[in-house]
Amino acid sequence: MLEPKEDIVITLFEKVKEKNLNIELKEENRVLVKNEELNSFLKILFRFCSKNRICFNILREELDFLTIEIYDKEEIKTFFIEVEYSYDITKEKKEYKKSFNKYKNRKIYPIVGPDGVGKTTLLTSVIDIKKKDILYKRFKKIVRRSIIYNVMYPINRIFLKRKLGVKPEKDQHDDVHYLLVLLAGLFYYPFLVFNSNFRKKIVFVDRFFNDYLLENISFLDRKTSLRKNWRRLLSLIPTVFWTIHLDAKPKIILSRKDELKKRDVKKYKSYNFKIYLAKPSFIYTYINTGLELEKCKFFLEHTYNNVLEK
């Protein structure tokens, strides 16, 4: 953990320098990063903040400009990343801005994190999910109530029971038959878009398609990994404007819900950020729920208000 006297941004930049990234500090709170090194920079940011229980935001309103907000010691510190490309991106910048404007009006916000991380607790402490303009959905329920799932589940369960030698849990069935889950979710997704675009609702989704790009997370005797075809599957998953990623130390999560192993909690965290880097939302929020609830509430509320103002 950081010592209280340390400045978070200065310490972060020192970590970046240790990795020999080719960055240029243009001003005190502004850095220039080459496009091919941007993800490496963001990985360092993620590892640094997650290790030290620090919440942060990545906001990318322009293709070549990012705003980073770091919440530490009761204060939000901001710095900016200018992204340098080795080729002309005039056309790409225009397309990116169109996409930004399109998806900011599609208010569908997934909250990802393992069971026990406090997704429902944190969300409901900040937002009244019973209000008429809010729609709160659990991704598992969306899938498991679908017709296609309920037709195939009994058949799949029989064959999976024979294969495993024991009656499988529903999570284990969904882990093995992830294509069925993804298909059911994709069939339902237009309903969420309808509620957002036409009924003007703000839609929060507890968990998302991301979970099913992970393999073996429901089997304690197997190590969690990304599926071999995860990038291909990711291309089918809807783009979202804002992703909320909740995390905490494995000890904290497992004390709330003992459903995973320590290694799987760590893999869940790192793989979800890898998924984000491969298909980034326009705003990414990382909140460590190992912090006091009031701090988590403050940062989520601050970001939520900013998102609605975009």
N, C-alpha and C positions, 0 to 999 in steps of 0.2 A: 504493500500500500504506500501511497505517497505521504511524505511528511507534510504537516500542515503549512509549513513555510513555502513550499514549492509552488511555483506558478505553473499551472497545468499546460498552457500553450507552449511555454518555453521548454518544459520537460518533454512534451510531445515532439517538438521540432528536433530536440537532441536525439530522440529515438530514431527519427527519420534519417538524420545525418549518419547515425551508426550503420544504417543499411546501405549507405552510399548511393542514395537516390539523387538523381540530377535535378534538384529543385533550386529555385532562386527566390530568396526572401526580398521581395520588392519594397515592402513597407513593413511596419511592425506587425500588422495583422493581415498581410496579403502575400501569398506565395504564387510562384509560377511553376506549374508542373507540366511536363510533357505528357501528351495523351497516352502514350504507351506505358507510362509509369503511374498513371492515375490510380489504377486499381491496387497497385502495390502500396501507394500512399494510404489509401482508404483501409487496406488490411492492417497496416500499422496502427492507424487510428482506432479501428475496431478492437484489436487485441489489447492495445494500451488502455482503452476505456473499460472494456469488459473485465480486465484483470484488476483494475483499481476501483471498480464499482462506480463508474462515472456515466451519466446519461448524456446522449448527444443526438444531434440531428444532422442529416445531410439533405440540403435543399438545392435542387438543380433546376432553376427556372430557365436558364439558358444552356445551350449545349456546351459552351466553353467557359462557364462560370458557375462555381458552386459556393454556397454559403454553409459554413460549419458552425453549429452552435454546441457548446460544451457546458453542461451544468455541473458546477463543482463549488462546494463551500458556499451555498446560498446565492450563488451568482452565475448568470449565464454569460459566458465569454464567446465572442464571435470572431471568426477570421474567414478570409475568402481565398478561394483557389481559382486562379486563372489557368485554363487548360490550353496549352500550346499545341497546335496541330502542324504537321509538316506539309500539309496540302490545303487547298482552298475549301472551306466548309460553308461558304455562303448559302448554297442550296440546302445543305443538311441543317443549318441553323434555322432556316425558314420552316422546314418540315418539323423540326423538333418543337418549335414554338406553336405550330398548329396542333401537334399532339398534346402539348402541355395544356393548351386552352380547351381541347376536347375532353381530356380526362379530369381536369379540375372540376368540370361540371358534372362528372359522373362520380357522385359521392359514395363510393363503395370502398370501405376501409377495413382490410383484414388485420386481425391481431393474432400474431403467431407466438408460440411458446409452449413448452411442455405442460402437461397437467401438473398443477401444484405451484405454478409460477405466479398465479394471482391475476389472470386475465379478467375474469368476471369481477373480482373484488375491486381492482383498480378502475376498470371502466365504469362500473356502476357508482363508484365514489365521486366520479367527475361528471358523468352524464346520466341524465334521467332517461333510461331506455324505454320507459313507459309513455313518454311524450309522443304525441301524434306524428311529429315530423321525424321520429327516430324509428328505425327498423333494426332489431338485433336478432341475428341468426347464428345458430351453431352449425358449422359445416357438416359435422357428423350426422346431425339430425336431418339436414337438407338431403344428404345422400341416402340415408337409411329409410327415409319415408318415400323415396321415389319408386315408381312402378317397376322400372328395370332392375333396381336393386332387389326388391322384394320377390321378383320372379326368379332371379338367379341365385339368391342367397341360399335357399334350402338345398339346391342341387350342389352348389359349390361346397357347402358345409359337409355334406356326406362324403364327397371325395377327399376333402381336406382332413376329415377325421380318420379316414383310412390311411392316409399318408403319414399323419402325425402319430397315430395310435391313441390319441386322446381327443376329447371334444374341444375344438378350437374356440377361443374367445372371439368376439366380434372384431376386435382390433386386429387380431391375428389373421382373420379372414380377409379384412380390408388390406392388410399388409401384402398378402399373397395375391389377392385379386384387385390390385391397385388400378388396373385399367377400367374395371367396372365402376370403381369409385370416381375416377376422373370423368368417365363418360356421364355418370349420373349428375355430377357437379356441373358439367358443361351444359347439360340439358336444362338445368335449373337456373343457370346464371342469367339468361335473358329476363327472368322474372325480377332479379335484383336490379338489372339495368332499367327495366320498366318502372320499378318503384323509385329509383333515383332520378331518372330523366323526366318522367311524366307525372309521377305523384309527388315529386320534389321532396323525397325522404332522404335522410342521411342514414346510410346502411353500414352497420358494423357487423363483421363476420368473425366469429370466434373460431380460429384456425382457418386454413385455406388449402388450396391445392398443393402447396409446398410440402406438406407433411407426407404426401404420397409419392414424392420423388425420393424419399428415404426408404431404404430397404432394411428389414429385420428389426426395426425399432420396437416392435411388439413382442419379440422373442428374446427373453433374458439370456438364453444360452447362445445367442448369436450376436455378432458385432454389427452395429448400425453402419450403413454405408450409403452413398448415393448410388442410385440405380445406374447401370451401364448406359441406358438410353435416356438419362435424365435431361440432357440438353435438348433432345428431340421432343420430349414430353413438355419441356418448359416452353417451347415455341407455341404450344397449343393452349397454354394457360393464359387467361385474360390479364392484360396490363391493368395496374391500379395506380391511382394518383399518390396514395399515402399508405405506407406499410408501418405498422407498429410492432416492434419485436421486443418481447419481454424476456428477461433472463435473470438468473440469480445463481449463486454458487450451488453445485449439486447437493450439498449438505442441507441447504435451506429448502430446496425444492423437494427432496426426498423425505424431509421431515413433515411435509404437508401431504404429499401423496407418494407413497413408495411403490411406484409402478415401473420405474426404469432403473438401470444401473448408472453409477457415476459416470462411466465412460460414455454412455448413451446421451446423457444430459449435455456433456461437453460436445459430442458430435452434433447433436441437434443445433446447438448454438452456432458452431462454425459452419455447418452445411447450409444453414438458413442465410447466413451472410454471403456465402459463396453463391447461392441462388440469386440473392439480391444483386450481386455484382454482375452476374450473367444476364439478368433481365431487371434492371433497376426501376423501381418506382420513382416518381419525381421527388417525393419526400420520403425519407427513411428515418424512423425514430427508434432509438435503442434506449430502453429503460431497464435499469437493474432494480428488481423488486426486493433485493436484499437491503436496500435503503429504507429509511422510515417512510411510511405510507404518505405522509404529508409532502415529502419531497417529490415522490413519484407523482402524486396528484398535481402538484404545482407544475411540473415539467410537461405532463400530458395536457393539462388545461392550457398552458401557454402555447403549445404546439397546435392544439386543436383550434384555438382562436386564430392563430396565424393561417392555418389551412383554410378555414372558412373565409378569411379575408382575401385570399389569393384570387 
